Amino acid sequence: MLFEGDIKSNRFDMLVENYIRLIDEGISSDSILVILRNSDEKDKFIKQVLEKVKTKSLEALKIYTFNGLVYNAVSDNWNTLEGIIPSKKHFILPNLVGLEVSQFILKDILKDIKVKGYNSKKSLLHQIFRRYLLIIQNDLSEKDVINKSEILKEAFADDANMIIKKLMAKTLTYRSFDYIRQLALFKYIYQNTDYFKPIKYLFLDDADEMVPLVFEFLTTLDLKDWFIGYDGIGNSRCGYLSADMNAKQKLINLFKETPTFLKSNSNPDGETIYKNILNDTSEKMKNIDYRSYTRRSDMINCAIKQIKELLKTVPPCEITLISPIIDETLMFTLREELQSVNIQFLS
């Protein structure tokens, strides 16, 4: 099933409920893969499953963030990967690291290289990593990269590609794989091994934020059923860097089904703002008020008056006051007028 709903729908709960249903029906957890956006969601998913599932004899739960899935796949398949790396050395365990080691290697590579348009080595280092990430996440071939460089008229394209090849060769020699490099190894695993053959059920949330490499991975799975949640309009990253604006339609085409639309509990003003911007309209919002003041003191006094009204029915922890500056005047006035409230000032 495809579930379409925003972050305020019960999309996440429906995924948990369907997972528990499969387990209670006797489906082995070893055949169910769950991919979630971040560690908080992963921990929340696992906690709810363990609290509600009736079956007491659970096998290992395959519940990961995508980067966690990649990390585990590389670790579990290292014998295979080491066997295809040209080397006269003995078996070497991989060093699955963050970017720190890769940055050190790249700095060493850049020491003696002059790149047109980049006098700052620090700026070049960041640009190389950004380019490296986009190539891997977007699953671009060398031909794709060349075509894009020609369209964008990139003066440093040849140098950048040469540097990235040197970086990939060095990390291979040292078996030092940051999370970007692990993605390339992951691609080899799902294309050339049977590691994911036991997976028959897929749970994926926030699919609107997946990068093309993730979608390509989904196309290789031989599934009996799937439960995929996404925001049709797009959540926090849709369209940003590598996230795919066409993910929704790709999922519909891949799984050949019409999504189930979930009711949202979001503030309706969010939809109004979106439509006003998209359609260049001026529909009035229900829960957002706009006022204009000549003096800052009048603005502060009005805000305090509204906060006092809110405090009659709302706990202080649910109230946030946002100001472009936090100065002594603002802090003193708030403390004097709201003495019963423990105020926190955050930049």
Residue, then its C-alpha position, 0 to 999 in steps of 0.5 A: m500500500l502507498f500512504e499519502g499524508d503529511i507529517k500531521s496525519n497518522r501515516f507513521d502509526m499506520l506503518v507500525e500497525n501493519y508491521i505488527r499485524l504481519i508479525d502477529e500473522g506469523i511473518s518472520s521479521d527477517s523477511i521485513l525491511v523497515i527504512l525510516r528517516n532518522s534514528d529518532e523515528k527508528d527508535k520510536f518504531i521499535k519501541q511501539v512494536l515491542e510494546k504492542v506485538k503479541t508474538k514473544s519469539l521475535e527474530a532480529l528486527k530489520i529496522y534501519t535508517f537508510n544510512g544504517l541499512v547501508y552500513n550494515a549491508v557493507s559490514d555483512n558483505w565485506n568478504t565479498l567486497e574484499g574479494i573484488i578489490p585488486s590487492k596483494k595485501h591480506f584481508i583487511l577489515p573496512n574502516l567505516v567512518g565519518l568524513e574526517v578521514s576522507q577530509f584528511i585524504l582529500k587535503d593531501i590530494l589537493k596539496d599539489i593540485k591547482v584548480k581553475g577558479y578555486n584559490s581557497k583549498k577549503s572552499l574547493l574541499h567543500q565543493i568536491f565533497r558536495r559534488y561527490l555526494l550528488i554524483i553518488q546519491n543521484d546515481l550518475s554515470e560518468k557520461d551523465v556527469i560529463n553531460k551535466s558539466e557541459i550544460l552548466k559550462e563548468a570550468f573545473a569539471d575535468d579537475a574535479n572528476m580527476i580529484i574524485k577518482k583519486l579520492m575514491a582510489k585512496t579510500l579503497t587502498y586504505r579501506s576507509f569508507d565514509y558514508i558517501r563511499q559506503l553508498a557506492l559499495f551498497k549499490y554493488i551489493y544490491q546489484n550483484t549479490d543475493y543479500f536482499k533476496p529474503i526481503k519480501y515486505l518493505f516498510l518505508d516512511d518519508a519516501d518523498e525525501m528519498v534520493p534516486l539511489v534509494f529508488e533504484f534500490l527499491t526496483t531490485l527488491d522482489l516483494k510480496d507486499w509494501f507499505i510506503g508513506y510519503d507527503g504528496i506535497g513534499n516534506s522538509r527536503c523534497g527538491y533540495l539537493s538530491a531529493d526527487m520531486n518526481a518520487k510520488q509518481k515514480l512510486i505509483n508507476l513502480f507499484k502500479e497502485t493508487p495511493t490511500f490518502l490520509k486525513s491531516n491534523s495540520n493547521p489549515d493555514g499551512e495549506t492556505i499559505y501553500k496555495n496562496i504562494l502557488n496560485d498567487t492568491s490572497e485567501k485569508m488565514k484563520n489562525i494567523d494574525y498580522r498587525s503593524y506597529t510604529r514603535r517596538s514598545d507597542m509591539i512588545n506590550c501587545a505581545i505580552k497582553q496576548i501571552k497573558e490571555l493565552l496563559k489562562t488556557v495554555p501552559p507556558c511551555e507551548i508558547t514561543l515568542i520570536s524576536p529579531i533581537i533579544d536585548e535588555t529591554l525585551m528581557f526586562t519587560l518580559r520578566e517584569e510582566l510575566q513573573s510567574v513564568n520561567i522564561q527561557f531566552l534562546s538565540 
